[in-house]
Amino acid sequence: MVETPLLQVQDLTIANAAQNSEPLVEEVSFELAAGQRLGLIGKSGCGKSLTCHAITGALRAPLEATRGSIHFQGKDLLQMQHAEKQRIRGTGIFCIFQSPSSALHPSLTVERQLLETANNVSLLGQDAHNAICQALEAVSLPKHCLKQYPNALSGGMKQRVMMAMALILKPTILIADEPTTGLDVITEHETLQALDVVRQETGSALLFVSHDLRIVRQTCTSVLVMDAGRIVDACDLNQPVAPDCHRATAEITRAMERLQL
């Protein structure tokens, strides 16, 4: 018996509903299975983040999914009521966005935000405290961060706060949308290490979004290539890139090879 994928995106099209313009994402289809580590790569502006926003319900008007479906564990996220979507966020699908500041409340301490995260999965009192301490240790964040507000943390530390939240919530699917953008190489390495800890400890399937094939190779086993709003190629990262690959795949591969010279 064939197991149904956790996530099935079918013919997803995203457009500006207020304008009669070309779609920004068009007929995107892919699947994510339990335990899979799938990369989604492409140049900036090709539609990667918009695809993630559609999956997580974070598309902002006037942008909307005008066609297609996004099934999570057999249920179409695009047809769900708001309350049901809210229940899925976090424990079902958790997203670490490119800008963690947008996901952290600026007026609440890290401790308060992690406590609220723990309460969402019915962890209270000492159980919540223990879960928070274990999560901080797992992502290599010092405990003094708990008393700080997000604006006192570096970009890499904010990303690791988000990963600590994921460790507490134990989502079925973890989406990492350009989590290393703007980080120096040392912080990038620490962030990817923390992400790997989260994936291993939660057992989450991973959708890793990046423009950097070098990083995707470290994190994923397979990759989809996106160009101008469409999925144009699929690659097994354990195999050499095929000579007849799409132009976008060849450009990304050549760019990575030049950086490694």
Buried (B, 14 or more C-beta within 10 A) or exposed (E): EEEEBBBBBBEBBBBBEEEEEEBBBBBBBBBBEBEBBBBBBBBEEBBBBBBBBBBBBBBEEEBBBBBBBBBBBEEEBBEBEEEEBEEBBBBBBBBBBBBBEEBBEEEBBBBBBBBEBBEBBEBEEEEBBEBBBEBBBBBBBEEEBBEBBBEEBEBBBBBBBBBBBBBBBBBBBBBBBBBBBEBEEEBBBBBBEBBBBBBEBBEBBBBBBBBBBEBBBBBBBBBBBBBBBBBBBBBEBEEEBEEEBBEBBBBBBEBBEEEEE
